[in-house]
Amino acid sequence: MNYLKTTFLMTLMTLLLVFAGQALGGQNGAMIAFVFAVAMNGFSYWFSDKIVLKMYKAHPITEQESPDIYSIVRELSQRAKLPMPKVYLIDNPTPNAFATGRNPEHAAVAVTTGIVQILNREELSGVIAHELSHVLHRDILISTIAASIAGAISMLANMAQWAMIFGGFGRSNDNEQRGGIFGAIAMMIVAPLAAMLIQMSISRSREFAADAGAARLTKNPMGLVSALRKLQEGNKRIPMHASPATAHMFIVSPLSGRGMASLFSTHPSMDERIKRLEGMAFGRA
């Protein structure tokens, strides 16, 4: 179901780009914006692992330094038939973790010192299985494509804004000109907002899929449930100073959002995640 939802949302975002391109920049404008967005996000796709690991001052660890973490990653990687990823430790008291890398052959799993301190082996296995599921499902690629399309739509809106400033959207008569201007203004507001909402929805869908993948990989959904509860409480007590651009990578969002702000959240609600995992544990899903 999560895969179908992701496919539907990606298709919807693509159609939004087509409509926005026609309305704001024409075929040429849409193509230019898309090429620029692909180029920028392509760089991010290839180098995101190095960028984000450096951003959070993660350092690689060896099996001799952290045999427990290493054995969990190795066991789950073998079970998932994935190459052994690089393992990193972040010296941060906030309990959290993320995976990065453009494909399974270039993957890395990073955990904070905080998460190692509060989780037992069963819970930590659930967290690492969640991150390995992201690697297995190639979620970095999916998020990059979504970001490329959303970026193209935002560029189109900016192009339309400058076109209006310099007298663009001309028409053969006043009525057509007013209609073009009002249509452009509406699209400049609606299209980027819609793209952002769809992008966030894709991210939430992939989190559900990673939770389910972790439950299947460990054969213990309740281990991840226990971990998520501890992580939610731990992030409330010790918030992490994280960049909004990388918030989607963590197993628990380091950014808080309630009410309308939750629409723009990269993560689904913790209650819903736990409910679905409990459903798997007790045969309700």
N, C-alpha and C positions, 0 to 999 in steps of 0.2 A: 504493500500500500504506500509506504514512504517513497519507493522508487517511482511509482505512478504519479504521486503528488509532485515529486521533483521534476519529472518530465513535463507534466502539465504546466507547472510554474515557469520552467525554462521556455516552453513554447509561448506562454503568455507574455513573457518579457521580450521575446524576439518579435512578436507581433506588435508590442508596444513600441519597440524601436522602429519598425517599419512605418507605423502610423505617425509617430513623432517626426521621423525623418521626412516624410512627405509634407507634413504640416509646417515644419519649422525650417528645414533646410533643403527640401527637394532631394532627389536621389543623390546628387553630387555631395550635398552637405551631409547627408546621412552616412555616405561612404567614407568621407574624410574623417568625420567624428569617430566612426567605428574603427578605422585603421589606427588612429591615434590612441584610442582606448585599448585596442588589442596590443599595441606596442608597449604601452605603459604597464599593462597587467602581465604581459609576457615577461618583461623584466622581473616583475614581482614574483611570477611563477617560478622562474629559474633560480632566483637568488633569495626568495623569501625565507628559506631555512636559515641561511647565514645572517640575514638582516634581523630576524626576530630573536634568534639565539643570542646575538650580540646585544640586542636591545635590552634583554633581560639578564645579561651578564651570566649566561649559562656556561658551565664548563664541563667538558667531557669527563666521564668517570670510567674507571676500569673495573673489571670483575674483582680484582684484589681489593679495591677501595670500597665497593658496595656489592658484596656477593649476593645479598638477599634480593636487591632490585634487579641485578643482572640475571639471576636465575628465573625470576618471574617473567622478565621480558623474553628470555630465550625459550622458556617452556611454551609461552603463549604464541610466540612467533612460529615455532615449529608446528604447533597445533593448527595455526591459521595458514601454514605453508607459505610464510613470508620470509624474506631474507632478514637476518638479524639487524635491526636498526641500531644506529648509534644512540647511546644513552647519555643524557645530560642532567646535571643537577643545578638548580637555581637557588642561590643562598637568599631565601626569602621566607619569612615566618608564615605568610599567608598560604594555606593549603590549596594547591591547585596543580594542574598538569596540562600539557598540550603535546600534540604531535605535529610535525611539519615535514616538508620534503616533497619534491615534485612527483615522485613515484615510489613504489616499494623499495626499489634498489637504492634510493637516496633519502631514506626516511630517518627521522630522529624522534625520539621520545624524551621529553623533558619533564622532570618533576621538581617541585620545590622542597626545600628542607622541611617546611611546615607540614606538607602532606605525609612525608615519611614519618614524622614524629607522632601523628595522631591516628594513622590507619594501621590496622593489623594486616597480616599477609593476605587474608581472604579479601579484604576491602581494597587493598592496593592492587590485587590481581584484577578486580573488577574495573578499576580506573584505567589500568594499563591496557586491558582488553578493549575498553571503549576507544582509547587512542589508536590502538592497532586496527580497530574496525574502520576508523577514518582513513587510515593508510590503505587498507584492503579495498575500501569502496572508492578510492581516489577522490576523496572529497576536496582535496586541495585544488584539483583540476576543475571540479564543478564550481567551487566558489570563485575561482579565477575567471571562468567563462561568465558567470553571473555578474561579477564586478566589471568585466569588460563591457557588457551590454549596458549596465547601469551607468557606467562612465561615459559611454557614447551618448546616451540620452541626456545626461547632464551637460555634455559639451554642446549638443544641439540646442539646448535651452539657452546656454550662454551665447551661442552664435546668433540665435534669434533676438536676444536682448540687444546685442550690438547692432544688429540689422535695423531694429526699430529706432535706435538712437541716431543712426545715420540715414534714416529715411527709407528703410527697406519696406517690404510688403506693399509696394505700390500696386494699384489696381486701375482699371480704365475709368472708373467713376468713383464718386465719394462713397456710395453705399458699399461697393466691393472693397474699397480701401478700409472702411471702418470694420467691415466683417472680417477682413484679413487680420487687422490689428487685434480685435477682440479674440479671435480664434487663436492667434499666436500667444497672447497673454495667458489665456486659459491653458494652453498646452505647456507653456513655460512653467506654470505652477503645478499642473496636474501630473505631467509626464515624469519629472524627476521624483516627485513624491510617490507616485505609483511604482516606479522602478525600485525605489528604496524599500517600500513595503514588500514587494515581491522578493527582493534579494534577502531580506530578513526572514521571510517565510521559508525560503529555500534553506537557509542556515538552520532554522528550527527543525525542519524536516530531516536534515542530515543528522542532527543531534539525536532525534528519536531513533533513527536507523542505527546509529553507533551504539546507543544503549541496548537495543535489541541484539545487535551483533555481539556485544560484550556478554550478554546473558547466555547466548548460544555457545560462545567460545569457552566460557568458564563453567557452563552448565550450573550456574549458581546466581540467578538474578538477585537474590536477597543480599549477596555480598556487595553488589553495586548499590543497592538501595541503602544499605547501612553507610556506605562510603558517601553517597550523595547527601545524606542527612548531616553527616559530620562536616562535609565540605561547605554546605550551606551555612551552618552555624559558624564555622571557622572564618568564612569570608565576611560575615557580619561583624565578628569580633575584631578581626584584623584585616581591614580592607587593603587591597593591593592597588598601588598606583600604576594602573595599566593604561595603555593607549587604546582609545576606542577603535582604532584601525585593526588591532589585533585581538580584541575582546572575543571574537567568534571562535578563536582557536582553543580557548581554555575549556576544560570539561564543565566548569562552573563559571558563569559570567562574572568577571570582576567588577562589572558595572551594574548598578541597581536600576530597576525600572518598574514603576507601578502605574496602573491606570492606562492613560493614552500612551505613556512612554513605553509600555510593554509591547505596543505594536511595532516599535522599532528595535525591540530586543533581538539579539542574535540567538538567544536560547529560549526554549519553551519553559513554561512554569515548572518549578520543581515538583509541585504536587502532582501534575500530570505525568511527569517522567516517572515518578515513584509509582503512581497508579498503574501505569502500563507495565512496569517491571514486575509489580506484584501480581498483575494479571497473568504474566508469563509463568511466574513461580507457582501459582495456584491453579493453573490450567484454565484461566479465563481469557486467554489471548492466543 
